[in-house]
């Protein structure tokens, strides 16, 4: 199935609209949602089933079970978020939602709903459900999800990358996780750096930094303080990589991701901006994927 088939492109646009609108117009999404009656606020995210329907019917792999999941899970998340106490110290409803979203992605619970080359839709739709819950219905104060990047976002992000680089490079090479390339390939790889950075920024770094820093670290700070929250969020970020690039527990990846998470978390909490953390994350990932993998 060609990935640029018109119906797939249209489904992709529909899936990305909530993410991009929230990223560039964060204040408007909450205002618009709160103008709706209560039942409509809860029912609205059921529309996230539409991209699934478009793709499933196109490829001939429609499943009533998966259809029900994508139609009912986002409204269920919205209901929990709307009923959550409006109290900064009560964070367990938000943590329950984040556990469902995080485990669903990390353990690949729903990926069988999609053709192998389109499983990214699962991650985007679950992200949309979280964005709707935590930016529209029950905003988490201090998230900093605004991708109108400022100069200080870029300088903070690059500074934390430079702090992270010598530690990650030394440890990664010593553990055999990082590998250098021959000089003859460096020019070719460098030409792809901007493309790799932009793709990583929008489709990997921003979603992960929103989840682990804007939401998790932010919530943990309310109960355990800044330092402990930074450490716990970084450990969870590291553990989320346990099954990447291997069929067994990839402890090297977990260790290095947790260390990198410290610097991503520092970048976020400097001005409480997801964009700053995403700059650090994108730069680390782009350099690693092109020059050190």
Backbone as CSV, one residue per row, in Angstrom:
resi,resn,N_x,N_y,N_z,CA_x,CA_y,CA_z,C_x,C_y,C_z
1,UNK,0.851,-1.198,0.000,0.000,0.000,0.000,0.883,1.243,0.000
2,UNK,0.854,2.074,-1.061,1.681,3.291,-1.107,1.331,4.222,0.041
3,UNK,2.362,4.753,0.698,2.134,5.590,1.874,1.536,6.943,1.494
4,UNK,1.734,7.377,0.245,1.217,8.679,-0.181,-0.080,8.562,-0.981
5,UNK,-0.791,7.471,-0.808,-2.125,7.345,-1.363,-2.990,8.482,-0.807
6,UNK,-3.790,9.158,-1.655,-4.535,10.336,-1.178,-5.314,10.119,0.116
7,UNK,-5.971,8.967,0.255,-6.769,8.746,1.459,-5.877,8.634,2.692
8,UNK,-4.671,8.088,2.540,-3.746,7.985,3.668,-3.203,9.365,4.032
9,UNK,-2.899,10.161,3.020,-2.436,11.532,3.276,-3.527,12.319,3.995
10,UNK,-4.773,12.169,3.551,-5.886,12.870,4.194,-6.049,12.421,5.642
11,UNK,-5.947,11.110,5.879,-6.035,10.591,7.249,-4.901,11.149,8.103
12,UNK,-3.711,11.265,7.519,-2.581,11.830,8.244,-2.806,13.284,8.620
13,UNK,-3.384,14.042,7.704,-3.683,15.448,7.992,-4.692,15.556,9.132
14,UNK,-5.727,14.729,9.089,-6.727,14.740,10.161,-6.100,14.395,11.513
15,UNK,-5.183,13.426,11.519,-4.541,13.018,12.770,-3.621,14.096,13.307
16,UNK,-3.003,14.873,12.414,-2.039,15.886,12.839,-2.684,17.212,13.227
17,UNK,-3.914,17.456,12.788,-4.543,18.749,13.068,-4.613,19.060,14.566
18,UNK,-5.116,18.161,15.441,-5.165,18.504,16.873,-3.783,18.811,17.453
19,UNK,-2.788,18.022,17.062,-1.422,18.215,17.541,-0.881,19.572,17.123
20,UNK,-1.010,19.923,15.853,-0.430,21.166,15.358,-1.202,22.390,15.834
21,UNK,-2.535,22.282,15.904,-3.314,23.410,16.418,-2.948,23.687,17.872
22,UNK,-2.841,22.631,18.670,-2.474,22.810,20.077,-1.052,23.338,20.214
23,UNK,-0.157,22.932,19.304,1.244,23.340,19.398,1.447,24.810,19.052
24,UNK,0.655,25.316,18.107,0.873,26.691,17.664,-0.216,27.657,18.131
25,UNK,-1.347,27.140,18.566,-2.419,27.982,19.109,-2.899,27.385,20.426
26,UNK,-2.003,27.247,21.400,-2.352,26.511,22.629,-3.478,27.135,23.430
27,UNK,-3.624,28.452,23.385,-4.659,29.091,24.192,-6.047,28.940,23.586
28,UNK,-6.114,28.785,22.267,-7.409,28.726,21.601,-8.126,27.396,21.813
29,UNK,-7.352,26.307,21.915,-7.981,24.991,21.972,-8.825,24.835,23.237
30,UNK,-8.345,25.358,24.361,-9.109,25.257,25.607,-10.350,26.137,25.550
31,UNK,-10.214,27.338,25.003,-11.347,28.256,24.913,-12.459,27.650,24.060
32,UNK,-12.084,27.087,22.934,-13.082,26.497,22.034,-13.769,25.293,22.672
33,UNK,-13.000,24.442,23.332,-13.581,23.254,23.938,-14.553,23.617,25.053
34,UNK,-14.233,24.625,25.831,-15.069,24.975,26.974,-16.371,25.672,26.577
35,UNK,-16.490,26.052,25.325,-17.749,26.621,24.847,-18.785,25.539,24.553
36,UNK,-18.351,24.300,24.486,-19.253,23.192,24.184,-19.971,22.735,25.443
37,UNK,-21.162,22.156,25.291,-21.818,21.547,26.465,-21.002,20.358,26.966
38,UNK,-21.250,19.949,28.200,-20.432,18.917,28.835,-20.407,17.630,28.022
39,UNK,-21.563,17.188,27.520,-21.608,15.929,26.778,-20.774,16.010,25.504
40,UNK,-20.791,17.184,24.856,-20.024,17.351,23.622,-18.526,17.402,23.903
41,UNK,-18.148,17.997,25.037,-16.732,18.009,25.405,-16.189,16.594,25.537
42,UNK,-16.986,15.707,26.102,-16.546,14.326,26.302,-16.627,13.528,25.003
43,UNK,-17.644,13.771,24.196,-17.847,12.983,22.976,-16.933,13.406,21.833
44,UNK,-16.514,14.665,21.825,-15.761,15.202,20.680,-14.555,14.351,20.268
45,UNK,-13.689,13.877,21.198,-12.517,13.117,20.760,-12.831,11.762,20.142
46,UNK,-14.102,11.352,20.146,-14.460,10.129,19.416,-14.179,10.286,17.926
47,UNK,-14.068,11.534,17.451,-13.740,11.786,16.044,-12.351,11.268,15.673
48,UNK,-11.533,10.962,16.683,-10.210,10.411,16.391,-10.293,9.037,15.744
49,UNK,-11.477,8.438,15.734,-11.638,7.155,15.057,-11.632,7.327,13.533
50,UNK,-11.869,8.528,13.042,-11.989,8.741,11.596,-10.721,8.352,10.839
51,UNK,-9.517,8.762,11.266,-8.322,8.303,10.542,-8.201,6.785,10.509
52,UNK,-8.559,6.126,11.615,-8.526,4.658,11.599,-9.491,4.109,10.559
53,UNK,-10.712,4.624,10.524,-11.699,4.127,9.568,-11.235,4.317,8.127
54,UNK,-10.670,5.490,7.833,-10.214,5.757,6.470,-9.160,4.752,6.030
55,UNK,-8.198,4.489,6.901,-7.113,3.578,6.529,-7.578,2.135,6.552
56,UNK,-8.301,1.741,7.586,-8.734,0.344,7.700,-9.624,-0.069,6.531
57,UNK,-10.548,0.809,6.132,-11.429,0.478,5.019,-10.680,0.491,3.689
58,UNK,-9.645,1.335,3.601,-8.860,1.395,2.364,-8.026,0.140,2.172
59,UNK,-7.410,-0.334,3.248,-6.526,-1.508,3.122,-7.279,-2.815,3.339
60,UNK,-8.570,-2.735,3.653,-9.354,-3.948,3.836,-9.065,-4.694,5.115
61,UNK,-8.692,-3.963,6.186,-8.372,-4.602,7.461,-9.216,-4.020,8.591
62,UNK,-10.468,-3.707,8.302,-11.341,-3.140,9.331,-11.639,-4.169,10.408
63,UNK,-11.589,-3.703,11.674,-11.913,-4.553,12.814,-12.865,-3.803,13.739
64,UNK,-14.039,-4.370,14.038,-14.955,-3.706,14.975,-14.311,-3.433,16.337
65,UNK,-13.401,-4.331,16.772,-12.742,-4.155,18.064,-11.865,-2.908,18.062
66,UNK,-11.022,-2.777,17.023,-10.149,-1.607,16.968,-10.957,-0.337,16.746
67,UNK,-12.000,-0.428,15.962,-12.863,0.730,15.746,-13.465,1.203,17.070
68,UNK,-13.951,0.257,17.866,-14.524,0.599,19.170,-13.476,1.212,20.083
69,UNK,-12.258,0.679,20.019,-11.189,1.200,20.865,-10.918,2.672,20.565
70,UNK,-10.706,3.008,19.287,-10.363,4.390,18.932,-11.565,5.327,19.041
71,UNK,-12.781,4.768,19.047,-13.964,5.598,19.228,-14.276,5.855,20.698
72,UNK,-13.921,4.902,21.577,-14.331,4.987,22.985,-13.210,5.391,23.940
73,UNK,-11.960,5.005,23.634,-10.878,5.331,24.564,-10.657,6.842,24.699
74,UNK,-10.573,7.625,23.609,-10.390,9.073,23.783,-11.505,9.740,24.595
75,UNK,-12.793,9.421,24.367,-13.817,10.003,25.249,-13.687,9.548,26.704
76,UNK,-13.264,8.298,26.925,-13.061,7.833,28.303,-11.961,8.643,28.984
77,UNK,-10.897,8.916,28.247,-9.809,9.745,28.783,-10.336,11.155,29.067
78,UNK,-11.126,11.676,28.148,-11.689,13.017,28.348,-12.588,13.051,29.586
79,UNK,-13.365,11.997,29.811,-14.250,11.940,30.974,-13.455,11.949,32.274
80,UNK,-12.405,11.125,32.328,-11.563,11.095,33.538,-10.940,12.465,33.777
81,UNK,-10.441,13.085,32.711,-9.809,14.401,32.856,-10.821,15.441,33.332
82,UNK,-12.020,15.391,32.778,-13.013,16.401,33.159,-13.488,16.224,34.599
83,UNK,-13.530,14.978,35.070,-13.978,14.720,36.436,-12.859,14.855,37.465
84,UNK,-11.616,15.009,36.999,-10.487,15.112,37.922,-10.620,16.367,38.785
85,UNK,-10.285,16.271,40.079,-10.367,17.447,40.951,-9.469,18.573,40.434
86,UNK,-9.986,19.775,40.499,-9.211,20.947,40.070,-8.298,21.375,41.214
87,UNK,-7.329,20.514,41.498,-6.451,20.690,42.653,-5.053,20.255,42.245
88,UNK,-4.094,21.151,42.335,-2.750,20.854,41.850,-2.075,19.734,42.625
89,UNK,-2.516,19.447,43.837,-1.903,18.388,44.634,-2.481,17.018,44.308
90,UNK,-3.661,16.972,43.701,-4.294,15.699,43.346,-3.933,15.372,41.908
91,UNK,-2.975,14.475,41.740,-2.462,14.210,40.400,-2.747,12.784,39.930
92,UNK,-3.391,11.954,40.765,-3.544,10.547,40.380,-4.424,10.353,39.151
93,UNK,-5.502,11.158,38.915,-6.263,10.930,37.668,-5.411,11.173,36.422
94,UNK,-4.587,12.225,36.472,-3.704,12.508,35.333,-2.673,11.400,35.147
95,UNK,-2.157,10.868,36.263,-1.167,9.800,36.163,-1.780,8.513,35.610
96,UNK,-3.036,8.249,35.942,-3.721,7.075,35.385,-3.820,7.210,33.862
97,UNK,-4.238,8.387,33.403,-4.328,8.620,31.961,-2.968,8.465,31.299
98,UNK,-1.934,9.042,31.899,-0.595,8.962,31.321,-0.078,7.537,31.316
99,UNK,-0.419,6.759,32.341,-0.001,5.358,32.366,-0.635,4.591,31.208
100,UNK,-1.919,4.818,30.974,-2.604,4.143,29.864,-1.972,4.531,28.533
101,UNK,-1.753,5.831,28.327,-1.170,6.297,27.067,0.254,5.788,26.892
102,UNK,1.070,5.915,27.952,2.472,5.521,27.852,2.655,4.034,27.635
103,UNK,1.939,3.215,28.409,2.070,1.769,28.257,1.527,1.303,26.911
104,UNK,0.480,1.952,26.432,-0.071,1.580,25.131,0.949,1.756,24.020
105,UNK,1.719,2.836,24.114,2.744,3.096,23.088,3.955,2.204,23.300
106,UNK,4.476,2.167,24.524,5.724,1.434,24.774,5.566,-0.066,24.591
107,UNK,4.436,-0.617,24.992,4.200,-2.056,24.867,3.495,-2.431,23.570
108,UNK,3.221,-1.423,22.747,2.675,-1.633,21.394,1.360,-2.399,21.414
109,UNK,0.514,-2.038,22.376,-0.744,-2.752,22.539,-1.646,-2.649,21.310
110,UNK,-1.659,-1.491,20.664,-2.651,-1.243,19.609,-2.050,-1.253,18.203
111,UNK,-0.783,-1.573,18.080,-0.141,-1.465,16.772,-0.671,-2.469,15.760
112,UNK,-1.274,-3.575,16.227,-1.819,-4.561,15.297,-3.037,-4.030,14.542
113,UNK,-3.524,-2.877,14.965,-4.659,-2.275,14.255,-4.241,-1.679,12.919
114,UNK,-2.933,-1.515,12.696,-2.442,-0.766,11.551,-1.529,-1.614,10.672
115,UNK,-1.463,-1.325,9.386,-0.419,-1.930,8.554,0.947,-1.543,9.110
116,UNK,1.961,-2.402,8.971,3.260,-2.154,9.620,3.862,-0.783,9.331
117,UNK,3.700,-0.268,8.109,4.328,1.009,7.768,3.482,2.213,8.192
118,UNK,2.354,1.964,8.854,1.478,3.066,9.270,1.200,3.055,10.772
119,UNK,2.005,2.327,11.532,1.757,2.246,12.979,1.961,3.584,13.676
120,UNK,2.643,4.535,13.022,2.834,5.854,13.627,1.487,6.518,13.907
121,UNK,0.437,6.126,13.165,-0.887,6.699,13.423,-1.335,6.423,14.853
122,UNK,-1.004,5.260,15.372,-1.410,4.928,16.740,-0.833,5.923,17.734
123,UNK,0.451,6.218,17.593,1.115,7.145,18.516,0.513,8.541,18.403
124,UNK,0.239,8.994,17.177,-0.297,10.336,16.978,-1.707,10.449,17.544
125,UNK,-2.545,9.440,17.327,-3.920,9.508,17.829,-3.970,9.469,19.352
126,UNK,-3.114,8.666,19.977,-3.067,8.654,21.440,-2.532,9.983,21.978
127,UNK,-1.568,10.562,21.261,-1.080,11.888,21.643,-2.206,12.906,21.559
128,UNK,-2.991,12.852,20.493,-4.126,13.767,20.352,-5.095,13.633,21.528
129,UNK,-5.346,12.395,21.947,-6.251,12.178,23.079,-5.702,12.819,24.348
130,UNK,-4.391,12.685,24.580,-3.777,13.310,25.735,-3.797,14.822,25.656
131,UNK,-3.520,15.355,24.477,-3.541,16.808,24.290,-4.929,17.371,24.585
132,UNK,-5.947,16.692,24.080,-7.307,17.171,24.323,-7.631,17.155,25.817
133,UNK,-7.230,16.093,26.500,-7.534,15.981,27.928,-6.806,17.037,28.743
134,UNK,-5.506,17.240,28.439,-4.659,18.043,29.321,-4.416,19.472,28.846
135,UNK,-4.881,19.799,27.641,-4.792,21.180,27.197,-6.165,21.818,27.011
136,UNK,-7.167,20.997,26.693,-8.491,21.544,26.443,-9.408,21.433,27.658
137,UNK,-9.489,20.227,28.254,-10.470,20.013,29.316,-9.927,20.301,30.713
138,UNK,-8.756,19.805,31.015,-8.172,19.996,32.334,-6.701,20.385,32.158
139,UNK,-6.470,21.642,31.764,-5.094,22.061,31.467,-4.168,21.862,32.667
140,UNK,-2.992,21.318,32.378,-1.949,21.172,33.390,-1.092,22.427,33.343
141,UNK,-1.153,23.223,34.399,-0.448,24.502,34.411,1.056,24.291,34.256
142,UNK,1.684,25.187,33.510,3.130,25.161,33.373,3.662,24.133,32.409
143,UNK,2.791,23.592,31.541,3.255,22.579,30.583,4.241,23.172,29.591
144,UNK,3.950,24.349,29.057,4.852,24.999,28.111,4.803,24.417,26.718
145,UNK,3.637,23.921,26.321,3.491,23.331,24.985,3.129,24.434,24.000
146,UNK,4.148,25.069,23.464,3.979,26.163,22.510,5.186,26.126,21.578
147,UNK,4.957,25.749,20.335,6.074,25.564,19.412,6.384,26.803,18.589
148,UNK,5.865,27.936,19.007,6.369,29.189,18.461,7.704,29.464,19.155
149,UNK,8.768,28.814,18.652,10.060,28.825,19.345,10.596,30.237,19.551
150,UNK,11.135,30.454,20.721,11.799,31.711,21.052,13.299,31.487,21.050
151,UNK,14.052,32.582,20.982,15.507,32.470,20.969,16.007,31.747,22.209
152,UNK,15.399,32.016,23.346,15.861,31.370,24.570,15.574,29.868,24.567
153,UNK,14.540,29.423,23.833,14.297,27.983,23.701,15.462,27.321,22.983
154,UNK,15.917,27.959,21.915,17.006,27.405,21.109,18.312,27.428,21.884
155,UNK,18.622,28.558,22.527,19.891,28.651,23.259,19.905,27.699,24.460
156,UNK,18.794,27.601,25.166,18.711,26.661,26.289,18.851,25.231,25.805
157,UNK,18.145,24.896,24.736,18.211,23.532,24.210,19.600,23.148,23.739
158,UNK,20.276,24.048,23.033,21.624,23.745,22.537,22.638,23.711,23.677
159,UNK,22.442,24.540,24.683,23.338,24.505,25.846,23.271,23.161,26.545
160,UNK,22.056,22.658,26.755,21.933,21.356,27.419,22.463,20.224,26.537
161,UNK,22.356,20.369,25.226,22.969,19.384,24.327,24.483,19.361,24.517
162,UNK,25.090,20.522,24.611,26.542,20.574,24.787,26.960,20.005,26.142
163,UNK,26.136,20.190,27.176,26.425,19.591,28.476,26.304,18.074,28.411
164,UNK,25.314,17.596,27.653,25.052,16.159,27.560,26.091,15.439,26.706
165,UNK,26.578,16.105,25.668,27.406,15.459,24.655,28.617,14.715,25.207
166,UNK,29.492,15.341,25.995,30.687,14.601,26.433,30.368,13.387,27.300
167,UNK,29.326,13.475,28.127,28.947,12.350,28.982,28.407,11.202,28.143
168,UNK,27.452,11.521,27.265,26.836,10.484,26.434,27.851,9.879,25.473
169,UNK,28.715,10.706,24.906,29.698,10.208,23.945,30.695,9.271,24.612
170,UNK,31.224,9.683,25.748,32.202,8.857,26.454,31.595,7.525,26.890
171,UNK,30.443,7.597,27.525,29.811,6.384,28.027,29.311,5.505,26.881
172,UNK,28.728,6.123,25.863,28.195,5.356,24.745,29.260,4.604,23.980
173,UNK,30.404,5.226,23.748,31.498,4.543,23.052,32.091,3.444,23.932
174,UNK,32.216,3.717,25.232,32.782,2.723,26.141,31.904,1.478,26.235
175,UNK,30.578,1.661,26.149,29.643,0.533,26.242,29.399,-0.147,24.900
176,UNK,29.935,0.422,23.842,29.698,-0.142,22.525,28.328,0.172,21.958
177,UNK,27.636,1.140,22.547,26.322,1.541,22.048,26.452,2.509,20.881
178,UNK,27.473,3.360,20.921,27.738,4.315,19.850,28.865,3.811,18.965
179,UNK,28.787,4.146,17.690,29.796,3.703,16.721,30.115,4.858,15.778
180,UNK,31.374,5.087,15.522,31.779,6.164,14.623,31.749,5.685,13.177
181,UNK,31.575,6.621,12.254,31.555,6.323,10.826,32.870,6.752,10.186
182,UNK,33.144,6.197,9.030,34.345,6.592,8.298,34.186,8.014,7.779
183,UNK,35.303,8.712,7.604,35.267,10.109,7.204,34.618,10.316,5.846
184,UNK,34.725,9.328,4.973,34.198,9.493,3.616,32.680,9.605,3.590
185,UNK,32.024,9.153,4.665,30.573,9.216,4.703,30.062,10.452,5.442
186,UNK,30.946,11.198,6.088,30.502,12.301,6.932,29.819,13.403,6.135
187,UNK,30.356,13.734,4.957,29.767,14.804,4.149,28.357,14.438,3.703
188,UNK,28.156,13.192,3.311,26.819,12.745,2.899,25.845,12.800,4.069
189,UNK,26.318,12.386,5.237,25.453,12.394,6.414,25.124,13.813,6.849
190,UNK,26.110,14.707,6.760,25.895,16.097,7.172,24.820,16.759,6.321
191,UNK,24.736,16.390,5.046,23.731,16.976,4.159,22.315,16.609,4.584
192,UNK,22.161,15.536,5.312,20.847,15.074,5.756,20.495,15.554,7.158
193,UNK,21.383,16.337,7.774,21.205,16.694,9.184,19.952,17.534,9.415
194,UNK,19.731,18.567,8.588,18.569,19.436,8.783,17.268,18.650,8.627
195,UNK,17.219,17.782,7.617,16.023,16.964,7.402,15.773,16.042,8.593
196,UNK,16.830,15.386,9.076,16.692,14.483,10.218,16.266,15.246,11.467
197,UNK,16.817,16.445,11.650,16.506,17.239,12.844,15.037,17.652,12.839
198,UNK,14.536,18.140,11.707,13.148,18.602,11.629,12.161,17.451,11.823
199,UNK,12.443,16.314,11.189,11.561,15.163,11.360,11.540,14.729,12.816
200,UNK,12.723,14.635,13.423,12.812,14.222,14.821,12.102,15.206,15.732
201,UNK,12.260,16.488,15.471,11.660,17.523,16.311,10.149,17.366,16.386
202,UNK,9.478,17.266,15.236,8.016,17.273,15.213,7.391,15.927,15.544
203,UNK,8.058,14.823,15.170,7.395,13.526,15.282,7.941,12.634,16.392
204,UNK,9.070,13.002,16.983,9.627,12.207,18.079,9.844,13.073,19.316
205,UNK,10.629,14.144,19.157,11.039,14.930,20.322,9.874,15.654,20.985
206,UNK,9.089,16.378,20.215,7.998,17.149,20.827,6.981,16.230,21.517
207,UNK,6.483,15.165,20.862,5.546,14.290,21.594,6.141,13.701,22.868
208,UNK,7.402,13.247,22.805,7.997,12.624,23.986,8.293,13.646,25.068
209,UNK,8.729,14.844,24.684,9.006,15.866,25.697,7.729,16.413,26.314
210,UNK,6.676,16.506,25.522,5.387,16.895,26.088,4.955,15.880,27.136
211,UNK,5.091,14.594,26.819,4.659,13.538,27.731,5.532,13.479,28.982
212,UNK,6.851,13.374,28.803,7.730,13.120,29.945,8.098,14.367,30.728
213,UNK,8.186,15.507,30.077,8.561,16.716,30.791,7.339,17.605,31.057
214,UNK,6.626,17.983,29.996,5.490,18.889,30.176,4.398,18.324,31.064
215,UNK,4.208,16.994,31.004,3.177,16.373,31.826,3.745,15.637,33.031
216,UNK,4.555,14.596,32.817,5.011,13.776,33.945,5.892,14.556,34.918
217,UNK,6.988,15.116,34.437,7.896,15.836,35.342,7.173,16.992,36.013
218,UNK,6.341,17.657,35.266,5.554,18.769,35.786,4.670,18.314,36.950
219,UNK,3.955,17.198,36.756,3.086,16.690,37.818,3.883,16.200,39.019
220,UNK,4.994,15.508,38.768,5.815,14.995,39.870,6.380,16.130,40.728
221,UNK,6.684,17.260,40.113,7.232,18.382,40.880,6.275,18.825,41.984
222,UNK,5.006,18.647,41.778,4.010,19.099,42.754,3.999,18.240,44.010
223,UNK,4.512,17.011,43.902,4.493,16.106,45.046,5.867,15.781,45.599
224,UNK,6.915,15.904,44.796,8.232,15.464,45.267,9.363,16.464,45.055
225,UNK,9.068,17.649,44.528,10.107,18.647,44.351,10.810,18.540,43.006
226,UNK,11.579,19.567,42.675,12.175,19.686,41.338,13.207,18.600,41.053
227,UNK,14.128,18.372,41.989,15.220,17.424,41.727,14.709,15.997,41.619
228,UNK,13.886,15.578,42.575,13.348,14.220,42.538,12.483,14.013,41.304
229,UNK,11.694,15.021,40.929,10.842,14.908,39.746,11.691,14.745,38.487
230,UNK,12.770,15.489,38.406,13.678,15.381,37.263,14.255,13.977,37.166
231,UNK,14.678,13.419,38.272,15.293,12.086,38.282,14.264,11.011,37.931
232,UNK,13.082,11.071,38.548,12.063,10.043,38.308,11.594,10.088,36.857
233,UNK,11.327,11.286,36.337,10.883,11.399,34.947,11.950,10.897,33.985
234,UNK,13.215,11.155,34.305,14.314,10.701,33.451,14.453,9.184,33.489
235,UNK,14.272,8.592,34.672,14.321,7.133,34.775,13.184,6.489,33.984
236,UNK,11.993,7.057,34.083,10.873,6.521,33.320,11.102,6.687,31.822
237,UNK,11.698,7.802,31.441,12.033,8.016,30.030,13.031,6.968,29.564
238,UNK,14.035,6.688,30.387,15.002,5.655,30.034,14.343,4.295,29.904
239,UNK,13.485,3.943,30.856,12.816,2.637,30.822,11.888,2.496,29.617
240,UNK,11.381,3.608,29.106,10.495,3.527,27.944,11.237,3.065,26.693
241,UNK,12.570,3.003,26.760,13.383,2.554,25.624,13.864,1.111,25.799
242,UNK,13.282,0.380,26.737,13.819,-0.947,27.061,13.712,-1.933,25.907
243,UNK,12.722,-1.752,25.034,12.507,-2.707,23.943,12.826,-2.127,22.575
244,UNK,13.616,-1.053,22.560,13.987,-0.437,21.289,15.237,-1.107,20.721
245,UNK,15.180,-1.432,19.443,16.316,-1.985,18.704,16.762,-3.355,19.216
246,UNK,15.913,-4.059,19.962,16.281,-5.378,20.462,15.018,-6.128,20.884
247,UNK,15.104,-7.445,20.944,13.973,-8.246,21.410,14.020,-8.456,22.916
248,UNK,15.144,-8.132,23.551,15.303,-8.292,25.000,15.469,-6.917,25.642
249,UNK,15.696,-6.910,26.939,15.844,-5.649,27.674,17.156,-4.978,27.263
250,UNK,17.056,-3.823,26.623,18.232,-3.114,26.109,18.737,-2.145,27.180
251,UNK,19.534,-2.673,28.116,19.938,-1.859,29.265,20.853,-0.708,28.865
252,UNK,21.631,-0.850,27.802,22.491,0.249,27.356,21.651,1.431,26.875
253,UNK,20.631,1.114,26.104,19.741,2.167,25.615,19.018,2.834,26.783
254,UNK,18.544,2.032,27.729,17.847,2.565,28.901,18.751,3.514,29.679
255,UNK,19.987,3.100,29.914,20.927,3.920,30.684,21.208,5.244,29.988
256,UNK,21.540,5.185,28.709,21.888,6.408,27.988,20.676,7.309,27.796
257,UNK,19.505,6.719,27.578,18.295,7.530,27.448,17.960,8.220,28.770
258,UNK,18.156,7.534,29.885,17.888,8.145,31.191,18.840,9.309,31.452
259,UNK,20.105,9.138,31.090,21.077,10.229,31.260,20.700,11.405,30.372
260,UNK,20.367,11.123,29.110,19.934,12.198,28.215,18.685,12.877,28.761
261,UNK,17.795,12.086,29.384,16.569,12.642,29.932,16.814,13.688,31.005
262,UNK,17.907,13.548,31.742,18.269,14.562,32.743,18.445,15.917,32.067
263,UNK,19.134,15.935,30.935,19.410,17.193,30.241,18.162,17.706,29.514
264,UNK,17.323,16.799,29.018,16.063,17.237,28.428,15.190,17.886,29.506
265,UNK,15.161,17.260,30.688,14.374,17.803,31.782,14.899,19.142,32.273
266,UNK,16.216,19.297,32.289,16.809,20.589,32.673,16.430,21.668,31.665
267,UNK,16.446,21.312,30.383,16.078,22.285,29.350,14.622,22.706,29.512
268,UNK,13.730,21.738,29.799,12.316,22.087,29.969,12.099,22.979,31.177
269,UNK,12.685,22.642,32.309,12.357,23.363,33.535,13.024,24.733,33.620
270,UNK,13.990,25.009,32.735,14.649,26.328,32.745,13.622,27.435,32.593
271,UNK,12.769,27.325,31.580,11.697,28.297,31.381,10.346,27.604,31.233
272,UNK,10.307,26.311,31.572,9.097,25.502,31.459,8.540,25.585,30.035
273,UNK,9.400,25.138,29.094,9.062,25.194,27.683,9.385,23.857,27.026
274,UNK,8.357,23.202,26.489,8.560,21.933,25.788,9.488,22.126,24.594
275,UNK,9.392,23.266,23.931,10.232,23.529,22.770,11.718,23.468,23.084
276,UNK,12.127,23.979,24.238,13.539,23.959,24.611,14.021,22.526,24.795
277,UNK,13.228,21.697,25.493,13.593,20.295,25.675,13.630,19.562,24.346
278,UNK,12.705,19.900,23.447,12.662,19.249,22.136,13.867,19.625,21.289
279,UNK,14.395,20.828,21.454,15.619,21.215,20.735,16.779,20.337,21.184
280,UNK,16.938,20.151,22.494,17.993,19.272,22.995,17.795,17.852,22.485
281,UNK,16.595,17.347,22.616,16.269,15.977,22.215,16.512,15.771,20.717
282,UNK,16.042,16.689,19.902,16.203,16.561,18.449,17.665,16.570,18.046
283,UNK,18.448,17.419,18.688,19.864,17.518,18.340,20.599,16.246,18.732
284,UNK,20.311,15.736,19.925,20.928,14.470,20.351,20.558,13.343,19.390
285,UNK,19.275,13.206,19.093,18.821,12.106,18.242,19.339,12.220,16.817
286,UNK,19.349,13.435,16.269,19.812,13.610,14.894,21.295,13.292,14.768
287,UNK,22.093,13.763,15.721,23.529,13.475,15.694,23.760,11.979,15.862
288,UNK,23.031,11.368,16.790,23.212,9.922,17.034,22.815,9.107,15.817
289,UNK,21.634,9.399,15.253,21.132,8.559,14.162,21.974,8.666,12.902
290,UNK,22.585,9.819,12.672,23.347,10.011,11.448,24.834,9.681,11.595
291,UNK,25.408,10.005,12.750,26.867,9.932,12.875,27.374,8.871,13.836
292,UNK,26.498,8.374,14.734,27.015,7.507,15.793,26.266,6.194,15.937
293,UNK,25.291,5.935,15.127,24.535,4.689,15.250,25.298,3.550,14.563
